[in-house]
């Protein structure tokens, strides 16, 4: 193994397939997106170089900043939901009956496509015969809301299926981290008289702090670039109330045929995501490393 690891040519040979894929699928499209943002282009005809005009227009675009606001709201919702996932993970890791079955149930939404989930929740939110409004009517709520047509409720309504979709992913990460904690530490704490709450908050939570930090970054970055489920459910409506940065970029590039401007918005989305990721990592990364 040491001989292999010391052979730089062999190392380069091993990593070259992944490097080629990353270059072709990620770095080249990013560079092209930044380049197309410098053009006045409908995506089909001739390109006209206009410099940073698209980027300046994007910075001044109220609709873009409204969509950014909605993306950040989803990021906040997603981050807060991690607390729910963490609590469920603590419960599942505490050797309760049926924990294995519950873990499998929580993973089911991960097996479905975002389009299928969107179609399912459109049926749930149907104002006339959706299961949610039928239930509200049965318990005495008169004129239940049209969830996806109400500007004040649509973001909340969209967040629920997003929370449901990714529950299994985050619960699995937390569960694996909790199960990796040596049982001897827990037993020693019990012998010392620590309660279940103290064990959870004073021992388990600090030991998985790095994992929690990573999931916070994943939740925020994922929310900022979220697109498919929202586009299928509302297409950014009503009146832009659920428009996010990715859906706004898509509409500009492929519906309004402003491919250059859409590329500039996409590049601005990339820059915003990178800045937010850097800030969140700085705020959540602890200098103290706990080893066990």
Secondary structure, DSSP 8 states (H G I E B T S, - for coil): -HHHHT-HHHHHHHHHHHHHHHIIIIIHHHHHHHHHTTEE--SSS--EE-TTHHHHHHHH-HHHHHHHHHHHHHHHHHHHHHHHHHHHHHHHTTT-TTHHHHHHHHHHHHHS-HHHHHHHHHHHT-TTT-HHHHHHHHTT-SS---TTT-TTTHHHHHHHHHHHHHHHHHHHHHHHHHHTS-HHHHHHHHHTT--HHHIIIIIIHHHTHHHHHHHHHHHHHHHHT--HHHHHHTTT-STTTT--HHHHHHIIIIIS--HHHHHHHHHHHHHHHHHHHHHHHHHH--S-----
